[in-house]
Amino acid sequence: MIILGIDEAGRGPVLGPLVVCGAAIPEDKLDIMERMGIKDSKKLTPKRRNVLSRKIQKIADCHIVKITARDIDNLRARDVNLNEIEKIAMIKVINMAQPDSVIIDSVDVDPDRLKREVQDVIGEGISVKSEHGADDKYLPVAAASIVAKVERDLEIEKLARKFRKIGEIGSGYPSDPRTKAFLQNFEYDEMPDCVRKSWATVEKLKNKK
């Protein structure tokens, strides 16, 4: 039996992509993952996440969907909200993995609603579970959270190198003073493609023009 855990990284930042990962794990390998010390990525150091991400990808089929800042802006301009954007990515991951069951770390305030909406699209052949905090309860979801976070961090590292002559980009979160200072280097209409222009932090810069 193949269990697919799904989680994301980069939902809130104003910079970089949203990364959705599905880790498809044979049920008989869950004990191996437990011995590896797999847990919610937020409870691990960056170094430990990097090590575990490599190990996870050796015993699990990991399917990753990256939604760029530009794609997020384009979809939001068509009234597709962030929950819908993530749900589309999750369904792509499920279709790639073709598991027996799916466990999702719910992005919806109503986990049962997300379960129904995903189930309606993929059909009844695959069982779906959707819960808040699933990355802290289920090893496949914790594994997905680790791989998603590592992939997201790699994207931010690439951006940091690309823009190092302009200044530090920081964490990419709107509350980060370094990220705010980086955004101040650009007029709204000249923001790099890595910036989510539909975020309120950036919209305020537009209003200052």
Secondary structure, DSSP 8 states (H G I E B T S, - for coil): -EEEEEEEE-SS-SBS-EEEEEEEEEGGGHHHHHHHT---GGGS-HHHHHHHHHHHHHHSEEEEEEE-HHHHHHHHHTT--HHHHHHHHHHHHHHHH--SEEEEE--SSSHHHHHHHHHHHH-TTSEEEEETTGGGT-HHHHHHHHHHHHHHHHHHHHHHHHTTTT---TTS-TT-HHHHHHHTTS-GGG--TTB-TTSHHHHHHHHT-
